[in-house]
Structure formats: structure tokens, C-alpha cells
């Protein structure tokens, strides 16, 4: 019950009144829920996100990856280097624009797709959500993300 002595600005500064905290905590917990599935494939969560895009597009520039994942090249470059060392992808300069680096999926990276295809369904079960609840939440979060970008 609300405290009659509490003013509205005090109520707004309570953790329970914030939108940022449940989003932050849910993001951390969801990433943690992915860990056992990704560890089985020797993947980190950011590597999985890169793969999701490459499995869809086969080849993207670092700039395109960064735009789609909302990550800067300083964050992406070391991640992509580690993935290249595992022979999951290749990095090469774009012959049309030397400033641009093209990321291309390699055979070993393509092979991981088949092993990872079960992850979304397993996560849905882990969250205890119906497909409809999941899609509604994803739509709301994408709307919020669009408004914040």
C-alpha cells in the first residue's frame, strides 16, 4: 500500500517503479539461460548473435553487423578475430572499399547452424511462455528498441 507521506518523486525513484531494472535483469537472466545450450557448441552469446545474422545473410560487412547488433567495431573486431581463429568465418578487405571488412561464413560456421537450430525452442520451453506470449513480448521490445534508437 502507498505511504500517504511519500511524495510522487520518491515513488518514481523506487527500484520497483523503474522500467530499466526488469529489462536489465531479464536480459541478464535470459543470457544466462542460453549458456548451457551455447557452451555445448563452444559459443558465447555475442558469437551466437553474429552467427544468427551470418546464417541468414552468409556475408556481411563489419559495419552491417555492428548496425544490426548495435555494437561498435571496437567490440566486434576482437570477437570476430576469435571466431576466425576457430575457422567459423573469414575476414577480408572489400576490394571495392579497402576501409570495409567483409565477414563471410565458412564451412565450420555453417555446420554449427544445424546444431544450434534447437536452441530457440529449448529457450521458449525454459521461459515457460507460449509462442503467442513470446511473439507479443518480442514485438513490444522491438517497438521500445526502435523508439530508443
DRENDO-1510 file (C-alpha; in Angstrom, 1 decimal, always signed):
<recs>
REC; n; res; u; v; w
REC; 1; UNK; +0.0; +0.0; +0.0 .
REC; 2; UNK; +1.2; +3.5; -0.8 .
REC; 3; UNK; +2.6; +5.6; +2.1 .
REC; 4; UNK; +0.5; +8.8; +2.3 .
REC; 5; UNK; +3.6; +10.7; +3.4 .
REC; 6; UNK; +5.5; +9.7; +0.3 .
REC; 7; UNK; +5.5; +12.2; -2.5 .
REC; 8; UNK; +5.3; +11.2; -6.2 .
REC; 9; UNK; +9.0; +11.9; -6.9 .
REC; 10; UNK; +10.0; +9.5; -4.1 .
REC; 11; UNK; +7.8; +6.8; -5.6 .
REC; 12; UNK; +9.3; +7.3; -9.0 .
REC; 13; UNK; +12.8; +6.7; -7.6 .
REC; 14; UNK; +12.0; +3.3; -6.2 .
REC; 15; UNK; +13.5; +0.4; -8.0 .
REC; 16; UNK; +10.1; -1.3; -8.3 .
REC; 17; UNK; +8.9; +1.8; -10.3 .
REC; 18; UNK; +11.7; +1.5; -12.9 .
REC; 19; UNK; +11.4; +0.0; -16.4 .
REC; 20; UNK; +15.2; -0.2; -16.8 .
REC; 21; UNK; +15.7; -2.7; -13.9 .
REC; 22; UNK; +13.4; -5.5; -15.0 .
REC; 23; UNK; +14.7; -5.2; -18.6 .
REC; 24; UNK; +18.3; -5.3; -17.4 .
REC; 25; UNK; +17.7; -8.2; -15.0 .
REC; 26; UNK; +15.6; -10.1; -17.6 .
REC; 27; UNK; +18.4; -9.6; -20.2 .
REC; 28; UNK; +21.0; -10.9; -17.8 .
REC; 29; UNK; +18.8; -13.9; -16.8 .
REC; 30; UNK; +17.9; -14.7; -20.5 .
REC; 31; UNK; +21.6; -14.6; -21.5 .
REC; 32; UNK; +22.3; -16.9; -18.6 .
REC; 33; UNK; +19.6; -19.3; -19.7 .
REC; 34; UNK; +21.3; -19.5; -23.1 .
REC; 35; UNK; +24.7; -20.5; -21.6 .
REC; 36; UNK; +24.2; -24.3; -21.3 .
REC; 37; UNK; +23.0; -24.6; -24.9 .
REC; 38; UNK; +25.8; -22.3; -26.2 .
REC; 39; UNK; +28.5; -23.9; -24.1 .
REC; 40; UNK; +27.7; -27.3; -25.8 .
REC; 41; UNK; +28.6; -25.6; -29.1 .
REC; 42; UNK; +31.6; -23.7; -27.6 .
REC; 43; UNK; +29.9; -20.4; -28.3 .
REC; 44; UNK; +29.5; -17.2; -26.4 .
REC; 45; UNK; +26.2; -15.3; -26.5 .
REC; 46; UNK; +27.7; -12.5; -28.7 .
REC; 47; UNK; +29.1; -15.1; -31.1 .
REC; 48; UNK; +25.7; -16.7; -31.3 .
REC; 49; UNK; +24.2; -13.3; -32.3 .
REC; 50; UNK; +26.8; -12.9; -35.0 .
REC; 51; UNK; +26.0; -16.4; -36.3 .
REC; 52; UNK; +22.3; -15.7; -36.3 .
REC; 53; UNK; +23.0; -12.9; -38.8 .
REC; 54; UNK; +25.5; -14.8; -40.8 .
REC; 55; UNK; +23.3; -17.9; -41.1 .
REC; 56; UNK; +20.7; -15.6; -42.5 .
REC; 57; UNK; +22.9; -13.5; -44.8 .
REC; 58; UNK; +26.1; -15.6; -45.4 .
REC; 59; UNK; +28.2; -12.5; -45.8 .
REC; 60; UNK; +28.1; -9.0; -44.1 .
REC; 61; UNK; +30.5; -6.2; -43.5 .
REC; 62; UNK; +31.7; -5.4; -40.0 .
REC; 63; UNK; +29.7; -2.2; -40.3 .
REC; 64; UNK; +26.5; -4.0; -41.2 .
REC; 65; UNK; +27.0; -6.5; -38.3 .
REC; 66; UNK; +27.6; -3.6; -35.9 .
REC; 67; UNK; +24.4; -1.7; -37.1 .
REC; 68; UNK; +22.3; -4.8; -36.8 .
REC; 69; UNK; +23.7; -5.8; -33.4 .
REC; 70; UNK; +24.0; -2.3; -32.1 .
REC; 71; UNK; +27.7; -2.9; -31.4 .
REC; 72; UNK; +30.7; -0.8; -32.4 .
REC; 73; UNK; +33.7; -2.1; -34.4 .
REC; 74; UNK; +35.9; -2.0; -31.3 .
REC; 75; UNK; +33.7; -4.5; -29.7 .
REC; 76; UNK; +33.1; -6.6; -32.8 .
REC; 77; UNK; +36.7; -6.9; -34.1 .
REC; 78; UNK; +38.2; -9.0; -31.2 .
REC; 79; UNK; +35.0; -11.1; -31.2 .
REC; 80; UNK; +35.3; -11.7; -35.0 .
REC; 81; UNK; +39.1; -12.4; -34.7 .
REC; 82; UNK; +38.4; -15.2; -32.2 .
REC; 83; UNK; +35.7; -16.6; -34.4 .
REC; 84; UNK; +38.1; -16.5; -37.4 .
REC; 85; UNK; +40.7; -18.4; -35.4 .
REC; 86; UNK; +38.2; -21.2; -34.9 .
REC; 87; UNK; +37.7; -21.2; -38.7 .
REC; 88; UNK; +34.0; -20.3; -38.3 .
REC; 89; UNK; +34.2; -17.3; -40.5 .
REC; 90; UNK; +36.7; -15.3; -42.6 .
REC; 91; UNK; +37.5; -11.6; -42.7 .
REC; 92; UNK; +38.8; -9.8; -45.7 .
REC; 93; UNK; +39.0; -6.3; -47.0 .
REC; 94; UNK; +36.4; -5.3; -49.6 .
REC; 95; UNK; +38.2; -4.9; -52.9 .
REC; 96; UNK; +35.8; -2.1; -53.8 .
REC; 97; UNK; +36.4; -0.2; -50.5 .
REC; 98; UNK; +39.6; -1.0; -48.5 .
REC; 99; UNK; +38.1; +0.6; -45.4 .
REC; 100; UNK; +35.4; -2.1; -45.3 .
REC; 101; UNK; +35.9; -5.6; -43.9 .
REC; 102; UNK; +33.7; -8.4; -45.2 .
REC; 103; UNK; +32.7; -11.2; -42.9 .
REC; 104; UNK; +31.9; -14.5; -44.6 .
REC; 105; UNK; +30.6; -17.7; -43.1 .
REC; 106; UNK; +32.9; -20.7; -43.5 .
REC; 107; UNK; +32.1; -24.4; -43.6 .
REC; 108; UNK; +32.6; -24.9; -39.9 .
REC; 109; UNK; +30.4; -21.9; -39.1 .
REC; 110; UNK; +27.7; -23.3; -41.4 .
REC; 111; UNK; +27.9; -26.7; -39.7 .
REC; 112; UNK; +27.1; -25.1; -36.3 .
REC; 113; UNK; +23.7; -23.9; -37.7 .
REC; 114; UNK; +22.3; -27.4; -37.7 .
REC; 115; UNK; +23.5; -28.0; -34.1 .
REC; 116; UNK; +22.0; -24.7; -33.0 .
REC; 117; UNK; +18.6; -25.0; -34.6 .
REC; 118; UNK; +17.1; -26.5; -31.5 .
REC; 119; UNK; +18.1; -23.6; -29.2 .
REC; 120; UNK; +15.1; -21.2; -29.8 .
REC; 121; UNK; +12.6; -23.9; -28.9 .
REC; 122; UNK; +14.5; -25.0; -25.9 .
REC; 123; UNK; +14.6; -21.4; -24.6 .
REC; 124; UNK; +10.9; -21.0; -25.2 .
REC; 125; UNK; +10.3; -24.1; -23.0 .
REC; 126; UNK; +12.8; -22.8; -20.4 .
REC; 127; UNK; +10.9; -19.5; -20.2 .
REC; 128; UNK; +7.5; -21.2; -19.8 .
REC; 129; UNK; +5.9; -18.9; -22.4 .
REC; 130; UNK; +3.6; -19.8; -25.2 .
REC; 131; UNK; +4.7; -18.9; -28.7 .
REC; 132; UNK; +2.0; -16.1; -28.7 .
REC; 133; UNK; +3.3; -14.6; -25.4 .
REC; 134; UNK; +6.8; -14.8; -26.8 .
REC; 135; UNK; +5.9; -13.0; -30.0 .
REC; 136; UNK; +3.9; -10.3; -28.2 .
REC; 137; UNK; +6.8; -9.6; -25.9 .
REC; 138; UNK; +9.3; -9.6; -28.7 .
REC; 139; UNK; +7.0; -7.1; -30.6 .
REC; 140; UNK; +6.9; -4.8; -27.6 .
REC; 141; UNK; +10.6; -4.9; -27.0 .
REC; 142; UNK; +11.3; -4.3; -30.7 .
REC; 143; UNK; +9.0; -1.3; -30.5 .
REC; 144; UNK; +10.8; +0.0; -27.5 .
REC; 145; UNK; +14.2; -0.5; -29.1 .
REC; 146; UNK; +13.1; +1.4; -32.2 .
REC; 147; UNK; +11.9; +4.3; -30.1 .
REC; 148; UNK; +15.2; +4.4; -28.2 .
REC; 149; UNK; +17.5; +4.2; -31.3 .
</recs>
